[in-house]
Amino acid sequence: MKRARQPKSRTERLSAPKKDDVSPKRAPRSPAFSQALTNARSYAKDPERLRQLFKEAVKKAPTIPRDPFKDLWAYFQAMLRLIRAYYGREYRNVPLQNLVMIVGAIIYILNPFDLIPDWIAGLGFADDAVVLAFAVRQTRQTLDDFMTWEIASRERPAL
């Protein structure tokens, strides 16, 4: 006679992944995004690493499907421009916390093996879009200020 399986301990129940743990909505709380934010802290302190991240993102951007990102794509592009202006010392009016969030979102989007691997058709970039939306909500004022600065910089007459 088979013995009934003992119920899992409380720790096992709490730490075991559930079926719905792979939902794109969980991406901002995922270990992959936490790791991206941890990495972003070191990137934010190193202009050369920011430059490399920018180059990698610009190279990958044309291959990323736009549909999951909808209206957020303009903010993704603004984040890239902000990173370039920041490492180039053209624009430094960015709170460190916001820079880390922006860089973390870019790192997450560039990682093909995040919460939902990018190669999964139809879903692969859904979690990336959720992380981008989360990052935009957290940093919208900084991004809007940066875009205002960009416009004002273009309108200044050359001396």
Secondary structure as a PSIPRED ss2 file (coil, helix, strand):
# PSIPRED VFORMAT (PSIPRED V4.0)

   1 M C   1.000  0.000  0.000
   2 K C   1.000  0.000  0.000
   3 R C   1.000  0.000  0.000
   4 A C   1.000  0.000  0.000
   5 R C   1.000  0.000  0.000
   6 Q C   1.000  0.000  0.000
   7 P C   1.000  0.000  0.000
   8 K C   1.000  0.000  0.000
   9 S C   1.000  0.000  0.000
  10 R H   0.000  1.000  0.000
  11 T H   0.000  1.000  0.000
  12 E H   0.000  1.000  0.000
  13 R H   0.000  1.000  0.000
  14 L H   0.000  1.000  0.000
  15 S H   0.000  1.000  0.000
  16 A C   1.000  0.000  0.000
  17 P C   1.000  0.000  0.000
  18 K C   1.000  0.000  0.000
  19 K H   0.000  1.000  0.000
  20 D H   0.000  1.000  0.000
  21 D H   0.000  1.000  0.000
  22 V H   0.000  1.000  0.000
  23 S C   1.000  0.000  0.000
  24 P H   0.000  1.000  0.000
  25 K H   0.000  1.000  0.000
  26 R H   0.000  1.000  0.000
  27 A H   0.000  1.000  0.000
  28 P H   0.000  1.000  0.000
  29 R H   0.000  1.000  0.000
  30 S C   1.000  0.000  0.000
  31 P H   0.000  1.000  0.000
  32 A H   0.000  1.000  0.000
  33 F H   0.000  1.000  0.000
  34 S H   0.000  1.000  0.000
  35 Q H   0.000  1.000  0.000
  36 A H   0.000  1.000  0.000
  37 L H   0.000  1.000  0.000
  38 T H   0.000  1.000  0.000
  39 N H   0.000  1.000  0.000
  40 A H   0.000  1.000  0.000
  41 R H   0.000  1.000  0.000
  42 S H   0.000  1.000  0.000
  43 Y H   0.000  1.000  0.000
  44 A H   0.000  1.000  0.000
  45 K C   1.000  0.000  0.000
  46 D C   1.000  0.000  0.000
  47 P H   0.000  1.000  0.000
  48 E H   0.000  1.000  0.000
  49 R H   0.000  1.000  0.000
  50 L H   0.000  1.000  0.000
  51 R H   0.000  1.000  0.000
  52 Q H   0.000  1.000  0.000
  53 L H   0.000  1.000  0.000
  54 F H   0.000  1.000  0.000
  55 K H   0.000  1.000  0.000
  56 E H   0.000  1.000  0.000
  57 A H   0.000  1.000  0.000
  58 V H   0.000  1.000  0.000
  59 K H   0.000  1.000  0.000
  60 K H   0.000  1.000  0.000
  61 A H   0.000  1.000  0.000
  62 P H   0.000  1.000  0.000
  63 T H   0.000  1.000  0.000
  64 I C   1.000  0.000  0.000
  65 P C   1.000  0.000  0.000
  66 R C   1.000  0.000  0.000
  67 D C   1.000  0.000  0.000
  68 P C   1.000  0.000  0.000
  69 F C   1.000  0.000  0.000
  70 K H   0.000  1.000  0.000
  71 D H   0.000  1.000  0.000
  72 L H   0.000  1.000  0.000
  73 W H   0.000  1.000  0.000
  74 A H   0.000  1.000  0.000
  75 Y H   0.000  1.000  0.000
  76 F H   0.000  1.000  0.000
  77 Q H   0.000  1.000  0.000
  78 A H   0.000  1.000  0.000
  79 M H   0.000  1.000  0.000
  80 L H   0.000  1.000  0.000
  81 R H   0.000  1.000  0.000
  82 L H   0.000  1.000  0.000
  83 I H   0.000  1.000  0.000
  84 R H   0.000  1.000  0.000
  85 A H   0.000  1.000  0.000
  86 Y H   0.000  1.000  0.000
  87 Y H   0.000  1.000  0.000
  88 G C   1.000  0.000  0.000
  89 R C   1.000  0.000  0.000
  90 E C   1.000  0.000  0.000
  91 Y C   1.000  0.000  0.000
  92 R C   1.000  0.000  0.000
  93 N C   1.000  0.000  0.000
  94 V C   1.000  0.000  0.000
  95 P C   1.000  0.000  0.000
  96 L H   0.000  1.000  0.000
  97 Q H   0.000  1.000  0.000
  98 N H   0.000  1.000  0.000
  99 L H   0.000  1.000  0.000
 100 V H   0.000  1.000  0.000
 101 M H   0.000  1.000  0.000
 102 I H   0.000  1.000  0.000
 103 V H   0.000  1.000  0.000
 104 G H   0.000  1.000  0.000
 105 A H   0.000  1.000  0.000
 106 I H   0.000  1.000  0.000
 107 I H   0.000  1.000  0.000
 108 Y H   0.000  1.000  0.000
 109 I H   0.000  1.000  0.000
 110 L H   0.000  1.000  0.000
 111 N C   1.000  0.000  0.000
 112 P C   1.000  0.000  0.000
 113 F C   1.000  0.000  0.000
 114 D C   1.000  0.000  0.000
 115 L C   1.000  0.000  0.000
 116 I C   1.000  0.000  0.000
 117 P C   1.000  0.000  0.000
 118 D C   1.000  0.000  0.000
 119 W C   1.000  0.000  0.000
 120 I C   1.000  0.000  0.000
 121 A C   1.000  0.000  0.000
 122 G C   1.000  0.000  0.000
 123 L C   1.000  0.000  0.000
 124 G C   1.000  0.000  0.000
 125 F C   1.000  0.000  0.000
 126 A H   0.000  1.000  0.000
 127 D H   0.000  1.000  0.000
 128 D H   0.000  1.000  0.000
 129 A H   0.000  1.000  0.000
 130 V H   0.000  1.000  0.000
 131 V H   0.000  1.000  0.000
 132 L H   0.000  1.000  0.000
 133 A H   0.000  1.000  0.000
 134 F H   0.000  1.000  0.000
 135 A H   0.000  1.000  0.000
 136 V H   0.000  1.000  0.000
 137 R H   0.000  1.000  0.000
 138 Q H   0.000  1.000  0.000
 139 T H   0.000  1.000  0.000
 140 R H   0.000  1.000  0.000
 141 Q H   0.000  1.000  0.000
 142 T H   0.000  1.000  0.000
 143 L H   0.000  1.000  0.000
 144 D H   0.000  1.000  0.000
 145 D H   0.000  1.000  0.000
 146 F H   0.000  1.000  0.000
 147 M H   0.000  1.000  0.000
 148 T H   0.000  1.000  0.000
 149 W H   0.000  1.000  0.000
 150 E H   0.000  1.000  0.000
 151 I H   0.000  1.000  0.000
 152 A H   0.000  1.000  0.000
 153 S H   0.000  1.000  0.000
 154 R H   0.000  1.000  0.000
 155 E H   0.000  1.000  0.000
 156 R C   1.000  0.000  0.000
 157 P C   1.000  0.000  0.000
 158 A C   1.000  0.000  0.000
 159 L C   1.000  0.000  0.000
